[in-house]
Amino acid sequence: MRILPPALVLALALAACSMSGLPGADLMASGSQRPGRSGLIGRPTPAQRIIAECALLAEARRREPTLHPGVAEGCPGVSARDMRPLAEQTASLRAANAAALPDGVAAGSRAEAVFRRMITRGVPAPLARTLSLDANFAEAAR
């Protein structure tokens, strides 16, 4: 059995998601989101986590307009691809692995994966650290 790298698994999951638009209009229309402290009661579905993570990536692009268009590759409604040179993608991966975790993000947690995935996609570490305080980060990491 071959295990896929986490970044590829996310890309496949995002690509398989049939929802359109951000951030999760289909989920809210279906009534699967219920009010709560962070927008949901209980655990969010994988699709809701993906939508929250995609909303984080959209916010990163809004705050840092120079980010490459493929930062949100695989998100619902996004057709842009990560066309950065391999050396740049590898540098992002190294930066993600080297980045210190923000306060409140435990090593080995889903929050760590979301944080490091943002950096791997090309979000600068200081911006990823700032976005770790965003409600969408909390939703993606629950």
Residue pairs with C-beta under 8 A, 6 or more apart in sequence:
4 12
6 113
6 117
7 117
7 120
10 50
10 53
10 74
10 117
11 73
11 74
12 74
13 46
13 50
13 74
14 50
14 54
14 73
14 74
14 75
14 76
15 74
17 47
17 50
17 76
18 76
19 25
19 26
19 27
19 47
19 51
19 76
20 26
20 76
20 77
21 76
21 77
22 51
22 54
22 55
22 58
22 75
22 76
22 77
23 51
23 52
23 54
23 55
23 58
23 136
24 33
24 47
24 48
24 51
24 52
24 55
27 33
27 45
27 47
27 48
27 51
32 45
32 48
33 39
33 40
33 48
34 40
34 41
35 41
36 42
38 135
38 138
38 139
38 142
39 135
39 139
40 48
40 139
40 142
43 142
44 52
44 139
44 142
48 139
49 139
49 140
49 141
49 142
50 75
50 76
50 140
51 76
52 136
52 137
52 139
52 140
53 75
53 114
53 117
53 136
53 140
54 72
54 75
54 76
54 78
55 136
56 114
56 118
56 131
56 134
56 136
56 137
56 140
57 71
57 72
57 75
57 118
57 121
57 123
58 72
58 75
59 131
59 134
59 136
60 67
60 71
60 118
60 123
60 127
60 128
60 131
61 67
61 71
61 72
63 127
63 130
64 123
64 124
64 127
67 122
67 123
68 82
68 83
68 84
68 122
69 80
70 80
70 81
70 82
70 83
70 84
70 122
71 82
71 121
71 122
71 123
72 78
72 80
72 121
73 80
73 81
73 82
73 121
82 89
82 121
82 122
84 92
84 122
88 122
92 119
92 120
92 121
92 122
93 120
95 119
95 125
96 116
96 117
96 118
96 119
96 120
96 125
97 116
99 115
99 116
99 119
99 125
99 128
99 129
101 107
101 112
101 115
102 115
102 129
102 132
102 133
104 111
104 132
105 111
105 112
105 115
105 132
105 141
106 112
109 141
110 140
110 141
110 142
111 132
111 137
111 141
113 141
114 137
114 140
114 141
115 128
115 129
115 132
115 137
118 128
118 131
119 125
119 128
123 131
131 137
